[in-house]
Amino acid sequence: TSVAFSPWSAAPTLDDVCIGVVQNLVTGDIFEARRGQGARLNGRPISTSPESALKNATASLYLKSGYKMIPAFGRVRAMGAVALELAHTAAGGLNLLLDNRGYLKVPDVAAGKLLVEEAGGTVTDTMGNNLNQSITRLERVSIVAAGNHLLHSHVRTGHLSFMHRCDEAGHCVLWRRFGDRKSTRLNSSHTD
C-alpha cells in the first residue's frame, strides 16, 4: 500500500510530492520519505545500494511481451507490486527496477519515486527523462529506478538495452537501442 502527499495545487505532479509512504502489508514494514529529509524504514535512515556492476545487481524486470534481457544479472526478482519494489530499491534490497511495458499508473509510483530519490537513487522514464506527470490523471508510464547514478547510466548508455524479440515460431531478432533513441538490428537467428 502506498500514499503520496503534495501541497495543494490544481495540477500536482510527481515533482510536487513532498511525502511518500509505502507499507509492506505482509511484514508491516513502513518506508517513508520527506522531500529534502531523506528516506526511512521503520524510523531508521536508509540508503540505496552502491552496487553498479550488472553481474552483481539484483534487478526487478517487467518487459514487453516477447522481450528478454541478454545481459546477466546477479539475481532477478519480481514482486508484482511496484510501490514495494521502489521501496526495496530505496533500502538497497533491489539495485534496479525496469518496467518498459507502459502499464504503470503515475499515482502508483509517486511515493516510491520519492523514496528512491531521497535515499540516493535515480528514477526516470525508460528514455532517461524526468518523471513529472500529473498525479491526478491516470497516465501510464514506463520506469527505470536504480540505486545509484552509475547503474542507471548503464541503462542509458545501452548496457541494458540489448534485447531480442522472438515471434511465436521461435524466430528471434537481436536489437540494441542506442542513445539516439533509435533501434538498430544487429543480427537474426532461429532458436529451438
Secondary structure by P-SEA (a helix, b strand, c coil): ccccccccccccccccccbbbbbccccccccccccccccccccbbbbccccccccccbbbbbbccccccccccccccccccaaaaaaaaaaccccbbbbcccccccccaaaaaaaaaaacccccccccccccccccccccccccccccaaaaaaaaaccccbbbbbccccbbbbbbbccccbbbbccccccc
